[in-house]
């Protein structure tokens, strides 16, 4: 049985930890609102950008003349996985869920005879993956010093990936990130960036039919190929920016939930330790009284 000093030290230590987790919970909650708004505001633009590219591509006489980033290299031998994780921990299973999904995908691709390359955005993902997949990591980007995410943070990543594709370093590029759904729900999401996944033409027609054009007919200037050559690289930057914003909001939500749980657990531990402390103290007092009474009777 622990003595009173040890129990008191443990209560003090857990109380200090509880103060830290409570402070981290409040900070995460304060950051979450702004991050959630940014993520939700990015969704309509990113979704509309995808629809626009699909609509323009559907008007091409033939996909053979489309830009390479639309149709791909014609192969799928080399896959580049862009892994977006957090720069810091203490956010529950936020980072481990992404890493687990990426590891599963790497195993699937390797079993199919494909070559896999990893592009890590975020320190925690890079640290986890380099333990057993260090030879696959070709690039690592950290955003630890970034106070507030902006499009300027996503553009260099998109430009580097586009250059890697132009240099024939990979055939297919997919980004993995946690999408923000609610404070207690973050969904691991993967989105193919290169080649662009074009939806079914019927789905495009159905979506366009929801907008009343008054009988107007689209005429593209410049030509569709030139337009796609500009839109597709920008779309990749937009989708990466969206992934960063979604991941940022999901991270704050996961950390707030995790720290709330840690604060509650610390409170339960303090109650248990306090009860044990009081019982031990009472037992010591009772023992001393018995010894005093026994000594008095012996005299």
C-alpha positions in Angstrom: 0.0 0.0 0.0 1.3 3.4 -0.9 2.1 5.8 1.9 0.4 9.2 2.4 3.2 11.1 0.8 3.2 9.0 -2.3 -0.5 9.4 -2.7 -0.4 13.1 -2.1 2.3 13.5 -4.7 0.3 11.5 -7.2 -2.8 13.6 -6.6 -0.8 16.8 -7.1 0.8 15.3 -10.3 -2.6 14.3 -11.8 -4.1 17.6 -10.9 -1.4 19.4 -12.8 -1.9 17.1 -15.8 -5.7 17.8 -15.6 -5.0 21.6 -15.8 -2.9 21.1 -18.9 -5.4 18.9 -20.7 -8.2 21.3 -19.8 -6.2 24.2 -21.2 -5.4 22.3 -24.4 -9.1 21.4 -24.8 -10.1 25.1 -24.5 -7.4 26.2 -27.0 -8.5 23.5 -29.5 -12.1 24.5 -29.1 -11.2 28.2 -29.8 -9.2 27.2 -32.9 -11.9 24.7 -34.1 -14.5 27.3 -35.0 -12.4 29.3 -37.4 -10.9 26.1 -38.9 -14.3 24.6 -39.4 -15.6 27.7 -41.1 -12.6 27.7 -43.5 -13.1 24.0 -44.3 -16.8 24.4 -45.0 -16.3 27.5 -47.1 -13.7 25.7 -49.3 -16.0 22.8 -50.2 -18.4 24.6 -52.7 -15.5 26.1 -54.7 -13.5 22.8 -54.8 -16.6 20.8 -55.8 -17.6 23.3 -58.5 -14.0 23.3 -59.8 -14.2 19.6 -60.3 -17.5 19.8 -62.1 -16.2 22.6 -64.3 -13.2 20.5 -65.4 -15.5 17.5 -66.0 -17.9 19.6 -68.0 -15.0 21.0 -70.2 -13.5 17.6 -70.6 -16.8 16.1 -71.7 -16.9 18.6 -74.6 -13.5 17.5 -76.0 -13.8 15.7 -79.4 -11.4 13.1 -78.0 -9.6 12.5 -74.7 -6.5 11.7 -76.7 -5.9 15.4 -77.2 -6.5 16.3 -73.5 -3.6 17.4 -71.2 -1.6 14.6 -69.6 -2.8 15.5 -66.1 -6.4 14.7 -67.3 -5.8 11.4 -69.1 -2.7 10.3 -67.2 0.4 8.7 -68.6 -1.4 5.7 -69.9 0.0 3.5 -67.1 -0.5 2.9 -63.4 2.8 1.3 -62.5 4.0 4.0 -60.1 1.6 5.4 -57.4 2.4 8.6 -55.4 0.4 8.8 -52.1 0.2 12.3 -50.6 -0.2 11.8 -46.9 -1.7 14.8 -45.0 -1.3 14.5 -41.2 -0.9 16.8 -38.2 2.3 18.5 -37.0 1.6 17.6 -33.4 0.1 14.7 -31.4 -2.3 14.5 -28.5 -5.3 14.2 -30.8 -6.4 10.6 -30.3 -6.4 8.3 -33.3 -6.3 11.2 -35.8 -2.8 10.5 -37.2 -2.8 6.7 -36.7 -6.0 6.3 -38.7 -4.4 8.0 -41.7 -1.1 6.0 -41.3 -3.1 2.8 -41.0 -5.0 3.5 -44.2 -1.9 4.4 -46.1 -0.1 1.2 -44.9 -3.0 -0.9 -46.1 -2.9 0.8 -49.5 0.8 0.3 -49.8 0.4 -3.4 -49.1 -2.4 -3.7 -51.7 -0.3 -1.9 -54.4 2.8 -3.9 -53.7 0.9 -7.1 -53.8 -0.3 -6.0 -57.3 3.2 -5.4 -58.4 3.1 -1.6 -58.3 5.7 0.8 -57.2 4.7 3.1 -54.4 6.1 6.5 -53.4 5.1 8.6 -50.4 4.8 12.4 -50.2 4.4 13.4 -46.5 2.7 16.6 -45.4 2.9 16.9 -41.7 5.5 15.7 -39.1 3.5 13.0 -37.4 2.8 11.0 -40.5 6.4 11.2 -41.7 7.6 10.0 -38.3 5.3 7.1 -38.2 5.8 6.0 -41.8 9.6 6.2 -41.8 9.8 3.4 -39.2 9.0 0.8 -41.8 8.5 2.6 -45.1 11.4 5.1 -45.0 12.6 3.9 -48.4 9.3 5.0 -50.0 9.3 8.6 -48.8 10.4 10.9 -51.6 9.4 14.2 -50.1 8.5 15.7 -46.7 6.8 19.1 -46.2 6.3 20.6 -42.7 3.8 23.3 -42.0 4.7 23.6 -38.3 5.6 27.3 -38.4 2.3 28.2 -40.3 -0.1 30.0 -38.0 -3.0 30.1 -40.4 -3.3 28.0 -43.6 -3.7 29.8 -46.9 -3.7 28.9 -50.6 0.0 30.0 -50.7 0.8 26.9 -48.6 -0.9 24.5 -51.0 0.4 26.0 -54.3 4.1 25.0 -53.9 3.0 21.4 -53.0 0.8 21.2 -56.1 3.5 22.7 -58.3 6.1 20.2 -57.1 3.7 17.3 -57.7 2.9 18.6 -61.2 6.6 18.8 -61.9 7.2 15.3 -60.6 4.5 14.1 -63.0 6.0 16.0 -65.9 9.3 14.3 -65.1 7.6 10.8 -65.3 8.3 10.1 -61.6 4.8 8.6 -61.1 1.6 7.6 -63.0 -1.2 8.0 -60.4 -1.4 10.5 -57.5 -3.8 10.1 -54.6 -4.1 12.3 -51.5 -5.1 10.9 -48.1 -6.5 13.1 -45.4 -9.0 13.3 -42.6 -12.2 15.0 -43.7 -14.1 17.0 -41.0 -17.7 15.8 -40.5 -18.4 16.8 -36.9 -16.7 17.5 -33.6 -16.7 13.7 -32.9 -16.4 12.4 -36.4 -13.5 12.6 -38.8 -13.5 10.4 -41.9 -10.3 9.1 -43.6 -10.7 10.2 -47.2 -8.7 9.5 -50.3 -9.0 11.5 -53.5 -7.2 10.8 -56.8 -5.6 14.0 -58.2 -3.8 12.6 -61.3 -5.2 11.6 -63.6 -8.4 13.6 -62.9 -11.3 11.2 -62.2 -14.0 12.3 -64.5 -17.6 11.5 -63.4 -20.0 9.7 -65.6 -21.3 12.0 -68.5 -24.9 11.3 -67.4 -24.1 12.5 -63.9 -22.6 15.7 -65.4 -25.7 16.3 -67.5 -28.0 15.7 -64.6 -26.0 18.2 -62.4 -26.0 20.8 -65.2 -29.7 20.4 -65.8 -30.4 21.7 -62.3 -29.2 25.1 -63.4 -31.5 27.0 -65.7 -29.4 28.4 -68.6 -32.3 29.8 -70.5 -31.3 27.8 -73.6 -27.7 29.2 -73.6 -25.0 27.2 -75.3 -21.4 27.2 -74.0 -18.6 28.4 -76.2 -15.1 28.0 -74.9 -12.5 30.6 -75.5 -9.7 29.6 -75.7 -10.1 26.0 -76.8 -11.0 23.2 -74.4 -7.5 21.8 -74.4 -5.9 25.2 -73.5 -8.5 25.8 -70.9 -7.9 22.4 -69.2 -4.2 23.1 -69.3 -4.8 26.0 -67.0 -7.7 24.7 -64.9 -6.3 21.2 -64.0 -3.1 22.4 -62.3 -5.1 25.0 -60.4 -7.7 22.4 -59.5 -5.0 20.2 -58.0 -3.8 23.2 -55.8 -7.4 23.8 -54.8 -8.0 20.2 -53.9 -4.8 20.1 -51.8 -5.7 23.3 -50.1 -9.1 21.8 -49.3 -7.4 18.7 -47.9 -5.2 20.9 -45.7 -8.2 22.8 -44.4 -10.3 19.7 -43.8 -7.3 18.1 -42.0 -6.8 21.2 -39.9 -10.4 21.3 -38.7 -10.5 17.6 -38.1 -7.2 17.8 -36.1 -8.6 20.5 -33.8 -11.9 18.6 -33.3 -10.0 15.3 -32.5 -7.7 17.1 -30.1 -10.6 18.8 -28.3 -12.4 15.5 -28.0 -9.2 13.7 -26.8 -8.3 16.4 -24.3 -11.9 16.4 -22.9 -11.7 12.7 -22.4 -8.3 13.0 -20.8 -9.6 15.7 -18.4 -12.5 13.5 -17.4 -10.2 10.6 -16.8 -7.9 12.7 -14.7 -10.9 13.8 -12.6 -11.9 10.2 -12.1 -8.3 9.3 -11.1 -8.1 12.2 -8.7 -11.4 11.1 -7.0 -10.1 7.5 -6.7 -6.7 8.6 -5.3 -8.4 11.0 -2.9 -10.6 8.2 -1.6 -7.6 6.0 -1.2 -5.7 8.8 0.6 -8.5 9.4 3.0 -8.9 5.7 3.8 -5.2 5.2 4.3 -5.1 8.3 6.5 -8.0 7.0 8.5 -6.4 3.6 8.9 -3.2 5.1 10.2 -5.1 7.3 12.7 -7.2 4.3 13.9 -4.0 2.2 14.3 -2.3 5.0 16.3 -5.4 5.3 18.6 -5.5 1.5 19.1 -1.8 1.6 20.1 -2.4 4.5 22.5 -5.4 2.8 24.1 -3.6 -0.6 24.3 -0.5 1.1 26.0 -2.8 2.9 28.5 -4.5 -0.3 29.4 -1.2 -2.1 29.9 -0.1 0.5 32.4 
